[in-house]
Amino acid sequence: MKMLLLILLFNILSWRSLRMKRLANDCFSNASEMISVAEALTKIAAAAKPLAGTERTTVFEAEGRILAEDIYATMSIPPTDNSAVDGYAFCFADYEKKPDKPRNITGQSKAGHPWKGPLATDAVIKILTGAVMPEGLDTIAMTEDVSIQGNQVILPTGLKAGDNCRKKGEDIQAGQILLTKGTQLRPQELGYLASVGLESINVFKRLKVALFSTGDELVNPGEPRSSNGIYDSNRLILIGLLANLGCSVTDLGILKDRLPVVRAALHEAASNHDLVLTSGGVSMGDEDHVKTALNDIGHLHFWRIAIKPGRPLALGQIGNTAFIGLPGNPIAALVCTLMFARPLIKILSGANTTPPLSFQATSDFSLKKKPGRTEWLRARYHVSDTGIGIVEKYPTEGSGILSSAVWANGLIEIGDDVTYINKGDLITFFPFSELMR
């Protein structure tokens, strides 16, 4: 009876998860074909769709979130003409007639306390930074450039109309679009929204990601380890990367190398998450069960990409939930997350998708490479004594050498058509600071 109930539950969950697709099946070729990086990224972009769920949050809690609406300015910034400096405000037309004439200091305008009295011809108002410009005055002389004689001021010569005055709306015009849907909110965007008085905004809900490691040899840090066991580092790496990308992560621990266990765990995780992410178990070994389990309960869209590190990378879906199976070696898992999981997560999260920033720098090494695959090397960028940007690569390329990622501050990308790099060549460098956000 218990077995019958489990089978019935499995069928119900299968039907439920198939009701809606977030990855289009027909956007992919035969999963067994070897595809290029460009093909893989094109397929991800064509197939994945943003999630529909949105919620309201305050600007005080929105750092890192993705805007789910276009935002328009309800006011101009600055809202009035105001002073960019501490100084003395005057009418340029009066000043232009006789620049060196002593002028009476009529009063003072402070930020939050504007001058509101009448102004005589040639009047000057002492004004502090941020204070509203009195009506009829349009130019400011800086305090350090004037001469004071009692209650009179002598302005410097050579001033131009509008000097040191910030004009109404020079930053933001009322009615203009401030930020577009899909913008990821950094501190500067939050300040931008706050400057026009916005207190709450619509954002996409955080992507819910289920995370597993797989392997009988894996042990959690802090637990007893046998002589053939290794501590699981991948989940810690991935939890941090996913958090930086704005995801809500459910850490589901380590799956043992048992096909029924893997299959049931993936299916259960897919029933209440937007993305299931695993590391290990996607190659061709006897105990690599993730790919088989995915084929049993979902769809494998592609599996083999012409890359190094990380050729066995599975992308598919379980019902309406996206799936990424990362390689088990930590460097391969890291690189594949940055180069393939990151763009998929951005799309599913509703973010505007643009390639991460990279730049050209000078190679300090020579390298021979096989054609037909894209490679990413752990690298360190620095500026030489002569001011030239130099990139050095880590001496070894093993996918299990995690210390190389600690040493590096980014990745070199070597295209599939490149076979040689000579010392002094310009090469493409991706800083980790760009890839990890």
C-alpha positions, 0 to 999 in steps of 0.5 A: 500500500505504501508503495502504491501511494508513493507511485500515485504521489509521483504521478500527481507531482509529474502532472503538476510540474508539466503544466507550465514550461519556463524553458521551451523544448523546441529551442534545443538540438539533440542533447548528445551533440557537442555544441559551442559556447555561442550555441549554448548561450543562444539556446539559453537566451531563446528558451528561458523566460522571466518568472511572472511573480512580483512583489512590492518592497521599500527602497530601503530593502531593495538592494540587489533586487530586479525592477518589475516595472518602468519608473518615471520621475514625478518631480524634477531634480533639483526641484529649484535652482540652487547653489553648487558652492558657498558664495554670493549670488547676484544678477549677472545682467547687473554685474556685467555693467560694472563688475568691480562695483562694491555691492551690498550684502542684503541677506543670506540663503541657507539649505532649507531656509531660503531668502524670501525678502525683496531685492534691490538692484545690484543686491547680493545674497550670501548663499550656502551650498544647496540653498535655493537661488533667490528669485532674480539672481542667477550667478554665484561667486565663490566665497574664496574669490570675493573681497569683503568690505564691511557689509559690501562685497567686491565680486571677481571679474571674469565670471560668466552667467550661471556660474556655480548655479545648479539649474532646476531639472538639470539631473532629472526632468519630471516625467522622464523615465528613470529606470527600466524594468529588468534593472538590477538595483545597486546602491546608486539606483536606490539613491536615484529613486529616493531622490524623487521621493519614491518609497516603494517599488515593484520587484521580481520575486527572488528566484528559488534555487534548490542546491545539491552536491552528489557523491558517496565520497563527499562529507560536510565540513565539520563531520568525520571524514574517512581516508577516502572521503573529501570535504564538499567545497562546491556547495559553499562556492555555489551558495555564495555565487547564487546569493550574489545573483539575488537568489533564495537558496535552499541547501539540500545537502549531499546526495548519495550515488543511488539512482532512485535517491537522486531521481526522487530528490530532484523531482521533489526539489523541482516541485517547489523551486524555480531552478534545481542546481547540482554539482557532480554526477553528469559525466559518463561514469557508472555512478554518475546518475544525475543525467539518467535521473533527469532523462527519467523525470524531465528533459535534457536539452544539452549536455556536451559543450566544447569547453575547458574546464567543464565539458559535461554540463547538463541543462534541462528541465523537470516539468516547469522547473529549470535544471543545471547539472554542473561538473563535480570538479570545483573549478569546472563547477565555478566556471560553468556557473559563471559562464552558463548558470549566471545568464540563465539565472539573470533571465529567469530572475527578470533581469536585463541581460547583457554580457559581463564586462571584459577588457583586453590586456597583454599576455605575459605567457605563451600557450598552445591550445587545441582548436575547436573549444573555448577555454577559460584560464584562471588569471591575475590582472595587474598594472605593470610599472610602465602602466600597461595592464598585464595578465598572468595565468595560473601555472597549472590548469587542473579543475580540482585546484581550488587554490588557483581561484583564490589566487586569481582575480578573473578568467582569461577567455580563449576562443575556439578558433585560437590555437596559439597565444604569444607573450605580448598578445592582447587577450580577453580578461573577465574580472571576477567582480563582473562575473560574480554579480 
